[in-house]
Each structure stands twice: as structure tokens, then as C-alpha cells.
Amino acid sequence: MIQRAERRIFLSSFIGSSEGELVENLGKALRQKESLHLYFQLDLNRSTRPGASSTAKILLSLSQTYPDRVHASFFRSPNLRGIMAKVVPPRFNEGWGTWHAKIYGADDDVMITPT
């Protein structure tokens, strides 16, 4: 799916340290096809966990290398806002609602998998 994409690739999924091959393939596709854009829909709390293996840090090099072609959007639970966002420790904030979609697409093809 990634290799065949010509215009866009979109992913809505958790991306962790074990997805190194996925990130490498996405970078390779961006290098080979100058018109290709990459879109991510991610959970804010889950993607910005502290540590070197957070989704945000894993995708940072792609975003810095291709700032006009890599786009990330973050879901934040409306249940965790205002004072609650300040008093709930980062370790527990995912319990208020997490985006668990597993949607993958390239150009006009979409694949939805169970969580």
C-alpha cells in the first residue's frame, strides 16, 4: 500500500518503537515521490508519552525533513480539559478517553482493522 501510493498516505493508529520498518518505508516513499503527502491522526496523550519512544518523537524526523508534506492531527478527549487536564497526572490521562482507530489508506484505498 505504501509503495503504490502516489498522492497521499494516511494513518490513524498507535505508532510505537516496534514500528521502525513502517517509519522507514514511509520515509522511503516520501524520498521517491515528491508529490506524496503523509497524514497522521493520533491520540494526543498516547502519542506524547514521556520518553524517547513516543510516537511524536518517532515521527519527528519525518516532519522535520518534509515539513510541507507530513501532517499530524491529534485527538484529545473532551472529557479531559480545563482543571481536569491540569490535575490528572500524565500517567493516568489516557484513562479519560483514547483514540483507538486503526485506519490506513493510500490515495483512494482505505483499510480499517479491528483494535
N, CA, C and O atoms as a GROMACS GRO file, in nm:
protein
  460
    1MET      N    1   0.083  -0.119   0.000
    1MET     CA    2   0.000   0.000   0.000
    1MET      C    3   0.088   0.126   0.000
    1MET      O    4   0.062   0.220  -0.075
    2ILE      N    5   0.189   0.128   0.083
    2ILE     CA    6   0.278   0.246   0.091
    2ILE      C    7   0.354   0.265  -0.039
    2ILE      O    8   0.364   0.377  -0.088
    3GLN      N    9   0.406   0.156  -0.094
    3GLN     CA   10   0.485   0.166  -0.217
    3GLN      C   11   0.403   0.209  -0.337
    3GLN      O   12   0.456   0.272  -0.429
    4ARG      N   13   0.274   0.177  -0.338
    4ARG     CA   14   0.188   0.212  -0.451
    4ARG      C   15   0.132   0.353  -0.442
    4ARG      O   16   0.083   0.406  -0.542
    5ALA      N   17   0.137   0.415  -0.327
    5ALA     CA   18   0.077   0.548  -0.308
    5ALA      C   19   0.146   0.651  -0.397
    5ALA      O   20   0.269   0.655  -0.409
    6GLU      N   21   0.064   0.735  -0.460
    6GLU     CA   22   0.116   0.841  -0.546
    6GLU      C   23   0.091   0.980  -0.488
    6GLU      O   24   0.176   1.068  -0.501
    7ARG      N   25  -0.027   1.001  -0.423
    7ARG     CA   26  -0.064   1.134  -0.376
    7ARG      C   27  -0.064   1.147  -0.224
    7ARG      O   28  -0.016   1.247  -0.171
    8ARG      N   29  -0.117   1.046  -0.155
    8ARG     CA   30  -0.130   1.058  -0.010
    8ARG      C   31  -0.130   0.922   0.057
    8ARG      O   32  -0.171   0.821   0.000
    9ILE      N   33  -0.082   0.925   0.179
    9ILE     CA   34  -0.088   0.812   0.270
    9ILE      C   35  -0.147   0.867   0.399
    9ILE      O   36  -0.103   0.972   0.446
   10PHE      N   37  -0.244   0.799   0.456
   10PHE     CA   38  -0.298   0.844   0.584
   10PHE      C   39  -0.306   0.727   0.681
   10PHE      O   40  -0.343   0.615   0.645
   11LEU      N   41  -0.271   0.757   0.804
   11LEU     CA   42  -0.266   0.657   0.910
   11LEU      C   43  -0.331   0.711   1.035
   11LEU      O   44  -0.304   0.823   1.077
   12SER      N   45  -0.415   0.630   1.094
   12SER     CA   46  -0.472   0.661   1.224
   12SER      C   47  -0.451   0.538   1.308
   12SER      O   48  -0.530   0.443   1.304
   13SER      N   49  -0.344   0.538   1.386
   13SER     CA   50  -0.305   0.421   1.462
   13SER      C   51  -0.198   0.461   1.562
   13SER      O   52  -0.134   0.566   1.547
   14PHE      N   53  -0.178   0.378   1.662
   14PHE     CA   54  -0.066   0.400   1.752
   14PHE      C   55   0.061   0.357   1.680
   14PHE      O   56   0.066   0.250   1.618
   15ILE      N   57   0.163   0.439   1.686
   15ILE     CA   58   0.292   0.407   1.626
   15ILE      C   59   0.394   0.408   1.738
   15ILE      O   60   0.424   0.512   1.797
   16GLY      N   61   0.448   0.291   1.767
   16GLY     CA   62   0.544   0.276   1.875
   16GLY      C   63   0.682   0.239   1.824
   16GLY      O   64   0.706   0.237   1.703
   17SER      N   65   0.770   0.209   1.916
   17SER     CA   66   0.909   0.180   1.880
   17SER      C   67   0.923   0.055   1.794
   17SER      O   68   1.023   0.041   1.724
   18SER      N   69   0.827  -0.036   1.798
   18SER     CA   70   0.837  -0.158   1.717
   18SER      C   71   0.797  -0.135   1.571
   18SER      O   72   0.808  -0.226   1.489
   19GLU      N   73   0.751  -0.016   1.538
   19GLU     CA   74   0.711   0.015   1.402
   19GLU      C   75   0.821   0.084   1.322
   19GLU      O   76   0.792   0.166   1.234
   20GLY      N   77   0.945   0.053   1.351
   20GLY     CA   78   1.058   0.114   1.281
   20GLY      C   79   1.055   0.090   1.132
   20GLY      O   80   1.086   0.180   1.054
   21GLU      N   81   1.018  -0.030   1.091
   21GLU     CA   82   1.012  -0.063   0.949
   21GLU      C   83   0.905   0.021   0.878
   21GLU      O   84   0.925   0.065   0.765
   22LEU      N   85   0.792   0.042   0.944
   22LEU     CA   86   0.686   0.126   0.888
   22LEU      C   87   0.737   0.267   0.864
   22LEU      O   88   0.718   0.322   0.756
   23VAL      N   89   0.801   0.325   0.964
   23VAL     CA   90   0.851   0.462   0.953
   23VAL      C   91   0.958   0.471   0.843
   23VAL      O   92   0.962   0.568   0.768
   24GLU      N   93   1.045   0.370   0.834
   24GLU     CA   94   1.146   0.368   0.728
   24GLU      C   95   1.081   0.364   0.590
   24GLU      O   96   1.124   0.435   0.499
   25ASN      N   97   0.978   0.282   0.575
   25ASN     CA   98   0.909   0.273   0.446
   25ASN      C   99   0.836   0.402   0.411
   25ASN      O  100   0.832   0.441   0.295
   26LEU      N  101   0.780   0.470   0.511
   26LEU     CA  102   0.715   0.599   0.486
   26LEU      C  103   0.818   0.701   0.439
   26LEU      O  104   0.793   0.777   0.346
   27GLY      N  105   0.934   0.704   0.505
   27GLY     CA  106   1.040   0.795   0.463
   27GLY      C  107   1.091   0.765   0.323
   27GLY      O  108   1.117   0.856   0.245
   28LYS      N  109   1.103   0.638   0.292
   28LYS     CA  110   1.147   0.598   0.158
   28LYS      C  111   1.047   0.644   0.052
   28LYS      O  112   1.086   0.695  -0.053
   29ALA      N  113   0.918   0.626   0.081
   29ALA     CA  114   0.814   0.669  -0.014
   29ALA      C  115   0.819   0.821  -0.034
   29ALA      O  116   0.806   0.868  -0.148
   30LEU      N  117   0.838   0.897   0.073
   30LEU     CA  118   0.847   1.043   0.061
   30LEU      C  119   0.969   1.085  -0.021
   30LEU      O  120   0.961   1.180  -0.098
   31ARG      N  121   1.081   1.015  -0.004
   31ARG     CA  122   1.202   1.046  -0.080
   31ARG      C  123   1.182   1.019  -0.229
   31ARG      O  124   1.230   1.094  -0.314
   32GLN      N  125   1.111   0.912  -0.260
   32GLN     CA  126   1.097   0.870  -0.400
   32GLN      C  127   0.989   0.947  -0.476
   32GLN      O  128   0.997   0.958  -0.599
   33LYS      N  129   0.889   0.999  -0.405
   33LYS     CA  130   0.776   1.064  -0.473
   33LYS      C  131   0.754   1.203  -0.415
   33LYS      O  132   0.700   1.219  -0.306
   34GLU      N  133   0.798   1.304  -0.489
   34GLU     CA  134   0.795   1.441  -0.439
   34GLU      C  135   0.655   1.497  -0.419
   34GLU      O  136   0.638   1.594  -0.346
   35SER      N  137   0.555   1.439  -0.482
   35SER     CA  138   0.419   1.490  -0.467
   35SER      C  139   0.340   1.417  -0.358
   35SER      O  140   0.223   1.449  -0.335
   36LEU      N  141   0.402   1.322  -0.292
   36LEU     CA  142   0.335   1.242  -0.190
   36LEU      C  143   0.324   1.319  -0.058
   36LEU      O  144   0.420   1.383  -0.014
   37HIS      N  145   0.206   1.313   0.004
   37HIS     CA  146   0.182   1.374   0.135
   37HIS      C  147   0.145   1.263   0.233
   37HIS      O  148   0.083   1.163   0.197
   38LEU      N  149   0.184   1.284   0.357
   38LEU     CA  150   0.160   1.187   0.464
   38LEU      C  151   0.077   1.253   0.573
   38LEU      O  152   0.112   1.361   0.622
   39TYR      N  153  -0.034   1.188   0.612
   39TYR     CA  154  -0.126   1.243   0.712
   39TYR      C  155  -0.141   1.145   0.827
   39TYR      O  156  -0.163   1.025   0.806
   40PHE      N  157  -0.130   1.195   0.950
   40PHE     CA  158  -0.148   1.115   1.070
   40PHE      C  159  -0.263   1.171   1.153
   40PHE      O  160  -0.274   1.293   1.168
   41GLN      N  161  -0.347   1.085   1.205
   41GLN     CA  162  -0.447   1.120   1.306
   41GLN      C  163  -0.411   1.038   1.428
   41GLN      O  164  -0.420   0.915   1.426
   42LEU      N  165  -0.369   1.105   1.535
   42LEU     CA  166  -0.314   1.037   1.652
   42LEU      C  167  -0.382   1.081   1.780
   42LEU      O  168  -0.441   1.189   1.787
   43ASP      N  169  -0.374   0.998   1.881
   43ASP     CA  170  -0.422   1.035   2.013
   43ASP      C  171  -0.316   1.124   2.080
   43ASP      O  172  -0.200   1.086   2.087
   44LEU      N  173  -0.356   1.240   2.128
   44LEU     CA  174  -0.261   1.336   2.186
   44LEU      C  175  -0.187   1.276   2.305
   44LEU      O  176  -0.064   1.279   2.308
   45ASN      N  177  -0.260   1.224   2.403
   45ASN     CA  178  -0.195   1.174   2.524
   45ASN      C  179  -0.106   1.054   2.497
   45ASN      O  180   0.006   1.045   2.548
   46ARG      N  181  -0.154   0.965   2.417
   46ARG     CA  182  -0.079   0.843   2.390
   46ARG      C  183   0.044   0.872   2.304
   46ARG      O  184   0.149   0.809   2.321
   47SER      N  185   0.033   0.966   2.212
   47SER     CA  186   0.142   0.996   2.119
   47SER      C  187   0.251   1.083   2.179
   47SER      O  188   0.360   1.094   2.123
   48THR      N  189   0.223   1.146   2.292
   48THR     CA  190   0.322   1.235   2.352
   48THR      C  191   0.365   1.185   2.490
   48THR      O  192   0.400   1.264   2.577
   49ARG      N  193   0.362   1.055   2.508
   49ARG     CA  194   0.410   0.997   2.634
   49ARG      C  195   0.556   1.037   2.654
   49ARG      O  196   0.631   1.051   2.557
   50PRO      N  197   0.596   1.055   2.779
   50PRO     CA  198   0.738   1.086   2.804
   50PRO      C  199   0.827   0.970   2.759
   50PRO      O  200   0.789   0.854   2.769
   51GLY      N  201   0.943   1.004   2.709
   51GLY     CA  202   1.039   0.902   2.669
   51GLY      C  203   1.076   0.913   2.523
   51GLY      O  204   1.009   0.978   2.444
   52ALA      N  205   1.186   0.848   2.490
   52ALA     CA  206   1.240   0.855   2.354
   52ALA      C  207   1.156   0.780   2.252
   52ALA      O  208   1.169   0.805   2.132
   53SER      N  209   1.071   0.688   2.296
   53SER     CA  210   0.996   0.606   2.201
   53SER      C  211   0.852   0.654   2.180
   53SER      O  212   0.769   0.577   2.133
   54SER      N  213   0.822   0.778   2.215
   54SER     CA  214   0.686   0.829   2.193
   54SER      C  215   0.661   0.842   2.043
   54SER      O  216   0.754   0.863   1.965
   55THR      N  217   0.537   0.831   2.004
   55THR     CA  218   0.501   0.845   1.863
   55THR      C  219   0.548   0.980   1.808
   55THR      O  220   0.601   0.986   1.697
   56ALA      N  221   0.530   1.085   1.884
   56ALA     CA  222   0.571   1.219   1.839
   56ALA      C  223   0.721   1.222   1.809
   56ALA      O  224   0.762   1.280   1.709
   57LYS      N  225   0.802   1.162   1.895
   57LYS     CA  226   0.947   1.162   1.873
   57LYS      C  227   0.986   1.070   1.758
   57LYS      O  228   1.080   1.100   1.684
   58ILE      N  229   0.915   0.960   1.743
   58ILE     CA  230   0.944   0.868   1.634
   58ILE      C  231   0.918   0.934   1.499
   58ILE      O  232   0.993   0.914   1.403
   59LEU      N  233   0.812   1.014   1.491
   59LEU     CA  234   0.775   1.079   1.365
   59LEU      C  235   0.841   1.215   1.344
   59LEU      O  236   0.827   1.275   1.237
   60LEU      N  237   0.912   1.264   1.443
   60LEU     CA  238   0.972   1.398   1.436
   60LEU      C  239   1.067   1.413   1.317
   60LEU      O  240   1.063   1.516   1.249
   61SER      N  241   1.150   1.314   1.291
   61SER     CA  242   1.246   1.328   1.180
   61SER      C  243   1.175   1.340   1.046
   61SER      O  244   1.219   1.416   0.959
   62LEU      N  245   1.066   1.265   1.026
   62LEU     CA  246   0.990   1.278   0.901
   62LEU      C  247   0.931   1.419   0.890
   62LEU      O  248   0.936   1.481   0.783
   63SER      N  249   0.878   1.468   0.998
   63SER     CA  250   0.816   1.600   0.998
   63SER      C  251   0.919   1.710   0.973
   63SER      O  252   0.891   1.807   0.903
   64GLN      N  253   1.037   1.696   1.029
   64GLN     CA  254   1.141   1.796   1.009
   64GLN      C  255   1.200   1.790   0.867
   64GLN      O  256   1.234   1.893   0.809
   65THR      N  257   1.212   1.670   0.814
   65THR     CA  258   1.268   1.653   0.680
   65THR      C  259   1.171   1.698   0.572
   65THR      O  260   1.212   1.752   0.470
   66TYR      N  261   1.041   1.674   0.594
   66TYR     CA  262   0.938   1.707   0.496
   66TYR      C  263   0.828   1.791   0.562
   66TYR      O  264   0.714   1.746   0.570
   67PRO      N  265   0.859   1.911   0.607
   67PRO     CA  266   0.761   1.990   0.684
   67PRO      C  267   0.634   2.027   0.606
   67PRO      O  268   0.529   2.047   0.667
   68ASP      N  269   0.642   2.037   0.476
   68ASP     CA  270   0.525   2.073   0.396
   68ASP      C  271   0.447   1.951   0.349
   68ASP      O  272   0.341   1.965   0.287
   69ARG      N  273   0.498   1.831   0.378
   69ARG     CA  274   0.434   1.710   0.326
   69ARG      C  275   0.393   1.610   0.434
   69ARG      O  276   0.323   1.513   0.404
   70VAL      N  277   0.434   1.632   0.556
   70VAL     CA  278   0.394   1.545   0.667
   70VAL      C  279   0.304   1.626   0.760
   70VAL      O  280   0.342   1.731   0.811
   71HIS      N  281   0.183   1.575   0.780
   71HIS     CA  282   0.081   1.647   0.857
   71HIS      C  283   0.032   1.557   0.971
   71HIS      O  284   0.001   1.440   0.949
   72ALA      N  285   0.026   1.612   1.090
   72ALA     CA  286  -0.022   1.536   1.205
   72ALA      C  287  -0.137   1.611   1.272
   72ALA      O  288  -0.129   1.732   1.296
   73SER      N  289  -0.243   1.538   1.302
   73SER     CA  290  -0.356   1.591   1.378
   73SER      C  291  -0.370   1.505   1.503
   73SER      O  292  -0.349   1.384   1.500
   74PHE      N  293  -0.406   1.570   1.613
   74PHE     CA  294  -0.413   1.499   1.741
   74PHE      C  295  -0.553   1.507   1.802
   74PHE      O  296  -0.613   1.614   1.809
   75PHE      N  297  -0.603   1.391   1.845
   75PHE     CA  298  -0.730   1.384   1.917
   75PHE      C  299  -0.704   1.400   2.065
   75PHE      O  300  -0.613   1.337   2.121
   76ARG      N  301  -0.783   1.483   2.128
   76ARG     CA  302  -0.776   1.499   2.274
   76ARG      C  303  -0.917   1.484   2.327
   76ARG      O  304  -1.009   1.553   2.283
   77SER      N  305  -0.935   1.395   2.422
   77SER     CA  306  -1.067   1.369   2.476
   77SER      C  307  -1.128   1.497   2.533
   77SER      O  308  -1.062   1.568   2.609
   78PRO      N  309  -1.253   1.526   2.498
   78PRO     CA  310  -1.317   1.644   2.556
   78PRO      C  311  -1.345   1.626   2.705
   78PRO      O  312  -1.375   1.723   2.775
   79ASN      N  313  -1.334   1.502   2.755
   79ASN     CA  314  -1.353   1.478   2.898
   79ASN      C  315  -1.234   1.526   2.982
   79ASN      O  316  -1.246   1.541   3.104
   80LEU      N  317  -1.123   1.548   2.918
   80LEU     CA  318  -1.002   1.590   2.990
   80LEU      C  319  -0.964   1.731   2.944
   80LEU      O  320  -0.880   1.747   2.855
   81ARG      N  321  -1.026   1.829   3.003
   81ARG     CA  322  -0.996   1.968   2.968
   81ARG      C  323  -1.010   2.054   3.093
   81ARG      O  324  -1.055   2.008   3.198
   82GLY      N  325  -0.972   2.178   3.081
   82GLY     CA  326  -0.983   2.270   3.193
   82GLY      C  327  -0.900   2.225   3.312
   82GLY      O  328  -0.785   2.185   3.297
   83ILE      N  329  -0.959   2.232   3.429
   83ILE     CA  330  -0.889   2.198   3.552
   83ILE      C  331  -0.849   2.051   3.555
   83ILE      O  332  -0.745   2.015   3.611
   84MET      N  333  -0.932   1.964   3.494
   84MET     CA  334  -0.901   1.820   3.492
   84MET      C  335  -0.771   1.792   3.417
   84MET      O  336  -0.693   1.705   3.456
   85ALA      N  337  -0.748   1.865   3.310
   85ALA     CA  338  -0.625   1.846   3.232
   85ALA      C  339  -0.503   1.883   3.314
   85ALA      O  340  -0.394   1.831   3.290
   86LYS      N  341  -0.520   1.972   3.410
   86LYS     CA  342  -0.407   2.017   3.491
   86LYS      C  343  -0.383   1.927   3.612
   86LYS      O  344  -0.269   1.915   3.658
   87VAL      N  345  -0.488   1.865   3.665
   87VAL     CA  346  -0.471   1.788   3.788
   87VAL      C  347  -0.450   1.638   3.764
   87VAL      O  348  -0.397   1.570   3.850
   88VAL      N  349  -0.491   1.587   3.649
   88VAL     CA  350  -0.473   1.445   3.620
   88VAL      C  351  -0.328   1.424   3.574
   88VAL      O  352  -0.286   1.485   3.476
   89PRO      N  353  -0.252   1.341   3.644
   89PRO     CA  354  -0.112   1.318   3.606
   89PRO      C  355  -0.101   1.254   3.467
   89PRO      O  356  -0.189   1.179   3.426
   90PRO      N  357   0.006   1.283   3.396
   90PRO     CA  358   0.023   1.228   3.261
   90PRO      C  359   0.008   1.076   3.255
   90PRO      O  360  -0.040   1.022   3.156
   91ARG      N  361   0.048   1.010   3.358
   91ARG     CA  362   0.041   0.863   3.358
   91ARG      C  363  -0.103   0.813   3.349
   91ARG      O  364  -0.127   0.703   3.300
   92PHE      N  365  -0.199   0.892   3.396
   92PHE     CA  366  -0.339   0.848   3.401
   92PHE      C  367  -0.430   0.916   3.299
   92PHE      O  368  -0.547   0.881   3.289
   93ASN      N  369  -0.378   1.013   3.223
   93ASN     CA  370  -0.464   1.090   3.135
   93ASN      C  371  -0.528   1.008   3.023
   93ASN      O  372  -0.634   1.047   2.971
   94GLU      N  373  -0.468   0.897   2.984
   94GLU     CA  374  -0.527   0.815   2.879
   94GLU      C  375  -0.655   0.746   2.924
   94GLU      O  376  -0.736   0.704   2.841
   95GLY      N  377  -0.675   0.734   3.054
   95GLY     CA  378  -0.796   0.672   3.106
   95GLY      C  379  -0.922   0.754   3.082
   95GLY      O  380  -1.033   0.703   3.099
   96TRP      N  381  -0.908   0.880   3.044
   96TRP     CA  382  -1.022   0.968   3.020
   96TRP      C  383  -1.076   0.956   2.879
   96TRP      O  384  -1.180   1.014   2.846
   97GLY      N  385  -1.008   0.884   2.797
   97GLY     CA  386  -1.053   0.866   2.659
   97GLY      C  387  -0.934   0.863   2.566
   97GLY      O  388  -0.852   0.955   2.565
   98THR      N  389  -0.924   0.759   2.488
   98THR     CA  390  -0.812   0.742   2.397
   98THR      C  391  -0.865   0.711   2.257
   98THR      O  392  -0.961   0.635   2.242
   99TRP      N  393  -0.804   0.769   2.157
   99TRP     CA  394  -0.838   0.743   2.018
   99TRP      C  395  -0.772   0.612   1.978
   99TRP      O  396  -0.650   0.604   1.972
  100HIS      N  397  -0.854   0.508   1.951
  100HIS     CA  398  -0.802   0.374   1.921
  100HIS      C  399  -0.827   0.330   1.778
  100HIS      O  400  -0.822   0.211   1.750
  101ALA      N  401  -0.853   0.421   1.687
  101ALA     CA  402  -0.882   0.383   1.549
  101ALA      C  403  -0.760   0.319   1.483
  101ALA      O  404  -0.646   0.354   1.513
  102LYS      N  405  -0.787   0.227   1.396
  102LYS     CA  406  -0.683   0.164   1.315
  102LYS      C  407  -0.728   0.178   1.170
  102LYS      O  408  -0.793   0.089   1.114
  103ILE      N  409  -0.693   0.291   1.111
  103ILE     CA  410  -0.733   0.321   0.974
  103ILE      C  411  -0.608   0.353   0.893
  103ILE      O  412  -0.524   0.434   0.935
  104TYR      N  413  -0.596   0.288   0.780
  104TYR     CA  414  -0.479   0.307   0.694
  104TYR      C  415  -0.528   0.332   0.553
  104TYR      O  416  -0.625   0.270   0.509
  105GLY      N  417  -0.464   0.422   0.482
  105GLY     CA  418  -0.506   0.448   0.346
  105GLY      C  419  -0.395   0.500   0.259
  105GLY      O  420  -0.296   0.556   0.306
  106ALA      N  421  -0.414   0.480   0.131
  106ALA     CA  422  -0.322   0.531   0.030
  106ALA      C  423  -0.405   0.574  -0.089
  106ALA      O  424  -0.483   0.496  -0.143
  107ASP      N  425  -0.388   0.696  -0.130
  107ASP     CA  426  -0.465   0.754  -0.240
  107ASP      C  427  -0.614   0.736  -0.211
  107ASP      O  428  -0.666   0.798  -0.119
  108ASP      N  429  -0.684   0.652  -0.288
  108ASP     CA  430  -0.828   0.635  -0.268
  108ASP      C  431  -0.864   0.501  -0.205
  108ASP      O  432  -0.982   0.464  -0.201
  109ASP      N  433  -0.767   0.427  -0.156
  109ASP     CA  434  -0.791   0.298  -0.091
  109ASP      C  435  -0.784   0.313   0.060
  109ASP      O  436  -0.699   0.385   0.113
  110VAL      N  437  -0.876   0.246   0.130
  110VAL     CA  438  -0.881   0.253   0.276
  110VAL      C  439  -0.886   0.112   0.333
  110VAL      O  440  -0.953   0.025   0.278
  111MET      N  441  -0.815   0.092   0.444
  111MET     CA  442  -0.820  -0.035   0.517
  111MET      C  443  -0.847  -0.001   0.663
  111MET      O  444  -0.773   0.075   0.725
  112ILE      N  445  -0.954  -0.059   0.717
  112ILE     CA  446  -0.990  -0.040   0.857
  112ILE      C  447  -0.975  -0.175   0.926
  112ILE      O  448  -1.030  -0.275   0.880
  113THR      N  449  -0.900  -0.177   1.035
  113THR     CA  450  -0.877  -0.303   1.106
  113THR      C  451  -0.935  -0.293   1.247
  113THR      O  452  -0.953  -0.183   1.299
  114PRO      N  453  -0.963  -0.407   1.309
  114PRO     CA  454  -1.014  -0.403   1.447
  114PRO      C  455  -0.904  -0.359   1.543
  114PRO      O  456  -0.786  -0.379   1.517
  115THR      N  457  -0.946  -0.301   1.655
  115THR     CA  458  -0.847  -0.257   1.754
  115THR      C  459  -0.796  -0.372   1.835
  115THR      O  460  -0.713  -0.353   1.924
   0.00000   0.00000   0.00000
